[in-house]
Amino acid sequence: MNEKQTQSLEGQHPEHQENRNESGQSSPPEGRLRPGTDVGSLIQWPPTFERVLDSEEAAALLHIHPKTLQRLARNGEIPGFRIGKLWGFRASALNQWLEGRMAG
C-alpha cells in the first residue's frame, strides 16, 4: 500500500477499512459475513446494487398495464414498494414471483 492509500485509511473505523490483496483488488473485512450466509457460501464483494424499475418498466417486462401492476402491488399480490407516490420493483423479485406462479 502506498503512502497516499495509507493516509486515506487513517482515522477510519477498522470494520470499514478495505483490505487489498497484492493485485490491488478489494476484499471484505475479515471475520464478517453477510446476514444469512455461512462460511462455505460465496460472498460477492463489493456488494452490488440492483437497479429499481419504475411501474412502466416493470409492467413492460410482464406485458401488463402499469395501473394493473400498481394495483397488484398495492394488494400485496406482487412484490413492489412505494417511495412517496412512486412504485418501485426489482426485476429479480418479479422473476421469483413469476417462477412461483408458473410452478403452482
FIKOLZA-1660 file (N, C-alpha, C; in steps of 0.1 Angstrom, whole numbers, plus 5000, padded with zeros to 4 digits):
% residues 104
   i   px   py   pz ch aa at
   1 5009 4988 5000  A  M  N
   1 5000 5000 5000  A  M CA
   1 5009 5012 5000  A  M  C
   2 5006 5022 4992  A  N  N
   2 5014 5034 4991  A  N CA
   2 5010 5044 5002  A  N  C
   3 5018 5054 5003  A  E  N
   3 5016 5064 5013  A  E CA
   3 5002 5071 5012  A  E  C
   4 4998 5074 5000  A  K  N
   4 4985 5081 4998  A  K CA
   4 4974 5072 5003  A  K  C
   5 4974 5059 4999  A  Q  N
   5 4964 5049 5004  A  Q CA
   5 4964 5048 5019  A  Q  C
   6 4976 5048 5025  A  T  N
   6 4977 5047 5040  A  T CA
   6 4970 5059 5046  A  T  C
   7 4973 5070 5041  A  Q  N
   7 4967 5083 5047  A  Q CA
   7 4952 5083 5045  A  Q  C
   8 4947 5078 5034  A  S  N
   8 4932 5078 5033  A  S CA
   8 4925 5068 5042  A  S  C
   9 4932 5058 5047  A  L  N
   9 4926 5048 5056  A  L CA
   9 4928 5053 5071  A  L  C
  10 4936 5062 5073  A  E  N
  10 4938 5067 5087  A  E CA
  10 4926 5073 5092  A  E  C
  11 4922 5070 5104  A  G  N
  11 4910 5077 5110  A  G CA
  11 4897 5069 5107  A  G  C
  12 4898 5059 5099  A  Q  N
  12 4886 5051 5096  A  Q CA
  12 4884 5040 5107  A  Q  C
  13 4872 5037 5110  A  H  N
  13 4869 5026 5119  A  H CA
  13 4875 5013 5112  A  H  C
  14 4881 5004 5120  A  P  N
  14 4887 4992 5114  A  P CA
  14 4877 4983 5106  A  P  C
  15 4864 4983 5110  A  E  N
  15 4854 4975 5103  A  E CA
  15 4851 4980 5089  A  E  C
  16 4854 4993 5087  A  H  N
  16 4851 5000 5074  A  H CA
  16 4862 5001 5065  A  H  C
  17 4874 4996 5069  A  Q  N
  17 4886 4997 5061  A  Q CA
  17 4885 4985 5050  A  Q  C
  18 4890 4988 5038  A  E  N
  18 4890 4978 5028  A  E CA
  18 4904 4971 5029  A  E  C
  19 4903 4958 5027  A  N  N
  19 4916 4950 5026  A  N CA
  19 4919 4949 5011  A  N  C
  20 4931 4951 5008  A  R  N
  20 4935 4950 4994  A  R CA
  20 4946 4939 4993  A  R  C
  21 4944 4930 4982  A  N  N
  21 4954 4920 4980  A  N CA
  21 4965 4925 4972  A  N  C
  22 4975 4916 4968  A  E  N
  22 4986 4921 4961  A  E CA
  22 4983 4927 4947  A  E  C
  23 4972 4923 4941  A  S  N
  23 4968 4929 4928  A  S CA
  23 4960 4942 4929  A  S  C
  24 4958 4946 4942  A  G  N
  24 4950 4959 4944  A  G CA
  24 4935 4957 4945  A  G  C
  25 4930 4945 4944  A  Q  N
  25 4916 4943 4944  A  Q CA
  25 4911 4943 4959  A  Q  C
  26 4899 4948 4961  A  S  N
  26 4894 4949 4975  A  S CA
  26 4888 4935 4979  A  S  C
  27 4888 4932 4992  A  S  N
  27 4882 4921 4997  A  S CA
  27 4874 4925 5010  A  S  C
  28 4864 4916 5014  A  P  N
  28 4857 4920 5026  A  P CA
  28 4865 4920 5038  A  P  C
  29 4862 4928 5048  A  P  N
  29 4869 4928 5061  A  P CA
  29 4868 4914 5067  A  P  C
  30 4879 4909 5072  A  E  N
  30 4880 4895 5077  A  E CA
  30 4870 4893 5089  A  E  C
  31 4864 4881 5089  A  G  N
  31 4855 4878 5100  A  G CA
  31 4841 4883 5099  A  G  C
  32 4838 4889 5088  A  R  N
  32 4824 4895 5086  A  R CA
  32 4818 4888 5074  A  R  C
  33 4806 4883 5076  A  L  N
  33 4798 4877 5066  A  L CA
  33 4785 4884 5064  A  L  C
  34 4779 4884 5053  A  R  N
  34 4766 4889 5051  A  R CA
  34 4756 4881 5059  A  R  C
  35 4745 4887 5064  A  P  N
  35 4735 4880 5071  A  P CA
  35 4729 4869 5063  A  P  C
  36 4727 4857 5069  A  G  N
  36 4722 4846 5062  A  G CA
  36 4732 4838 5054  A  G  C
  37 4745 4841 5055  A  T  N
  37 4755 4833 5048  A  T CA
  37 4763 4825 5058  A  T  C
  38 4768 4814 5053  A  D  N
  38 4777 4806 5061  A  D CA
  38 4791 4807 5055  A  D  C
  39 4801 4801 5062  A  V  N
  39 4815 4802 5058  A  V CA
  39 4817 4796 5044  A  V  C
  40 4809 4785 5040  A  G  N
  40 4811 4779 5027  A  G CA
  40 4804 4786 5016  A  G  C
  41 4797 4797 5019  A  S  N
  41 4790 4804 5008  A  S CA
  41 4799 4813 5001  A  S  C
  42 4797 4815 4988  A  L  N
  42 4804 4825 4980  A  L CA
  42 4799 4839 4983  A  L  C
  43 4807 4848 4987  A  I  N
  43 4803 4862 4991  A  I CA
  43 4808 4871 4980  A  I  C
  44 4799 4878 4974  A  Q  N
  44 4803 4888 4964  A  Q CA
  44 4807 4901 4971  A  Q  C
  45 4818 4906 4967  A  W  N
  45 4823 4918 4973  A  W CA
  45 4829 4927 4962  A  W  C
  46 4827 4939 4961  A  P  N
  46 4818 4947 4969  A  P CA
  46 4804 4944 4966  A  P  C
  47 4794 4946 4975  A  P  N
  47 4780 4943 4972  A  P CA
  47 4775 4950 4960  A  P  C
  48 4766 4944 4952  A  T  N
  48 4761 4951 4941  A  T CA
  48 4747 4956 4944  A  T  C
  49 4743 4966 4937  A  F  N
  49 4730 4973 4939  A  F CA
  49 4722 4971 4926  A  F  C
  50 4711 4964 4927  A  E  N
  50 4702 4961 4916  A  E CA
  50 4694 4974 4913  A  E  C
  51 4693 4978 4901  A  R  N
  51 4686 4990 4896  A  R CA
  51 4671 4987 4899  A  R  C
  52 4664 4998 4904  A  V  N
  52 4650 4997 4907  A  V CA
  52 4642 5001 4894  A  V  C
  53 4632 4992 4890  A  L  N
  53 4624 4995 4879  A  L CA
  53 4612 5004 4883  A  L  C
  54 4608 5013 4874  A  D  N
  54 4595 5020 4877  A  D CA
  54 4584 5012 4872  A  D  C
  55 4571 5017 4874  A  S  N
  55 4559 5009 4871  A  S CA
  55 4559 5006 4856  A  S  C
  56 4563 5015 4847  A  E  N
  56 4562 5013 4833  A  E CA
  56 4572 5003 4829  A  E  C
  57 4584 5003 4834  A  E  N
  57 4595 4993 4830  A  E CA
  57 4591 4979 4835  A  E  C
  58 4586 4978 4847  A  A  N
  58 4582 4965 4853  A  A CA
  58 4570 4960 4846  A  A  C
  59 4560 4968 4843  A  A  N
  59 4549 4964 4835  A  A CA
  59 4552 4959 4821  A  A  C
  60 4562 4966 4815  A  A  N
  60 4566 4961 4802  A  A CA
  60 4572 4947 4802  A  A  C
  61 4580 4945 4813  A  L  N
  61 4586 4931 4814  A  L CA
  61 4575 4920 4815  A  L  C
  62 4564 4924 4822  A  L  N
  62 4554 4914 4825  A  L CA
  62 4543 4914 4814  A  L  C
  63 4544 4924 4805  A  H  N
  63 4533 4926 4794  A  H CA
  63 4520 4928 4800  A  H  C
  64 4519 4937 4810  A  I  N
  64 4506 4941 4816  A  I CA
  64 4506 4957 4817  A  I  C
  65 4495 4962 4820  A  H  N
  65 4494 4977 4821  A  H CA
  65 4500 4981 4834  A  H  C
  66 4506 4993 4834  A  P  N
  66 4512 4998 4847  A  P CA
  66 4502 5000 4858  A  P  C
  67 4490 5004 4855  A  K  N
  67 4480 5005 4866  A  K CA
  67 4476 4991 4872  A  K  C
  68 4476 4981 4863  A  T  N
  68 4473 4967 4868  A  T CA
  68 4484 4963 4877  A  T  C
  69 4497 4966 4873  A  L  N
  69 4508 4962 4882  A  L CA
  69 4508 4970 4895  A  L  C
  70 4504 4982 4895  A  Q  N
  70 4503 4990 4907  A  Q CA
  70 4493 4985 4917  A  Q  C
  71 4481 4981 4911  A  R  N
  71 4470 4975 4919  A  R CA
  71 4474 4962 4925  A  R  C
  72 4481 4953 4917  A  L  N
  72 4486 4941 4923  A  L CA
  72 4496 4943 4934  A  L  C
  73 4505 4953 4932  A  A  N
  73 4515 4956 4943  A  A CA
  73 4508 4961 4955  A  A  C
  74 4498 4970 4953  A  R  N
  74 4491 4976 4964  A  R CA
  74 4484 4966 4973  A  R  C
  75 4478 4955 4966  A  N  N
  75 4471 4945 4972  A  N CA
  75 4480 4934 4978  A  N  C
  76 4494 4935 4976  A  G  N
  76 4503 4926 4981  A  G CA
  76 4504 4913 4973  A  G  C
  77 4499 4913 4961  A  E  N
  77 4499 4902 4952  A  E CA
  77 4511 4900 4944  A  E  C
  78 4519 4911 4943  A  I  N
  78 4531 4911 4935  A  I CA
  78 4542 4919 4943  A  I  C
  79 4554 4915 4943  A  P  N
  79 4564 4923 4951  A  P CA
  79 4568 4937 4946  A  P  C
  80 4566 4947 4954  A  G  N
  80 4569 4960 4950  A  G CA
  80 4569 4969 4962  A  G  C
  81 4574 4981 4961  A  F  N
  81 4574 4990 4972  A  F CA
  81 4572 5004 4967  A  F  C
  82 4567 5013 4977  A  R  N
  82 4565 5027 4973  A  R CA
  82 4575 5036 4980  A  R  C
  83 4579 5046 4973  A  I  N
  83 4587 5056 4978  A  I CA
  83 4579 5069 4975  A  I  C
  84 4573 5075 4985  A  G  N
  84 4564 5086 4982  A  G CA
  84 4552 5081 4973  A  G  C
  85 4550 5087 4962  A  K  N
  85 4539 5084 4953  A  K CA
  85 4543 5073 4943  A  K  C
  86 4556 5071 4941  A  L  N
  86 4561 5062 4931  A  L CA
  86 4563 5048 4935  A  L  C
  87 4560 5039 4926  A  W  N
  87 4562 5024 4929  A  W CA
  87 4576 5020 4923  A  W  C
  88 4582 5011 4930  A  G  N
  88 4595 5006 4926  A  G CA
  88 4594 4990 4926  A  G  C
  89 4601 4984 4917  A  F  N
  89 4601 4970 4915  A  F CA
  89 4616 4965 4912  A  F  C
  90 4619 4954 4917  A  R  N
  90 4632 4947 4914  A  R CA
  90 4629 4936 4904  A  R  C
  91 4637 4936 4893  A  A  N
  91 4635 4926 4883  A  A CA
  91 4636 4912 4889  A  A  C
  92 4646 4910 4898  A  S  N
  92 4648 4897 4904  A  S CA
  92 4636 4892 4912  A  S  C
  93 4630 4901 4920  A  A  N
  93 4618 4898 4928  A  A CA
  93 4606 4895 4919  A  A  C
  94 4605 4902 4908  A  L  N
  94 4594 4899 4898  A  L CA
  94 4597 4885 4892  A  L  C
  95 4609 4882 4889  A  N  N
  95 4612 4869 4883  A  N CA
  95 4609 4858 4892  A  N  C
  96 4613 4859 4905  A  Q  N
  96 4609 4849 4915  A  Q CA
  96 4594 4848 4917  A  Q  C
  97 4587 4859 4917  A  W  N
  97 4573 4858 4918  A  W CA
  97 4567 4851 4906  A  W  C
  98 4572 4854 4894  A  L  N
  98 4567 4847 4882  A  L CA
  98 4570 4832 4882  A  L  C
  99 4582 4829 4886  A  E  N
  99 4585 4814 4886  A  E CA
  99 4577 4807 4896  A  E  C
 100 4573 4813 4908  A  G  N
 100 4565 4807 4918  A  G CA
 100 4551 4805 4912  A  G  C
 101 4546 4814 4904  A  R  N
 101 4532 4813 4898  A  R CA
 101 4532 4802 4887  A  R  C
 102 4543 4800 4880  A  M  N
 102 4544 4790 4870  A  M CA
 102 4545 4776 4876  A  M  C
 103 4552 4775 4887  A  A  N
 103 4554 4762 4894  A  A CA
 103 4541 4757 4900  A  A  C
 104 4532 4766 4904  A  G  N
 104 4520 4762 4911  A  G CA
 104 4508 4761 4904  A  G  C
% end
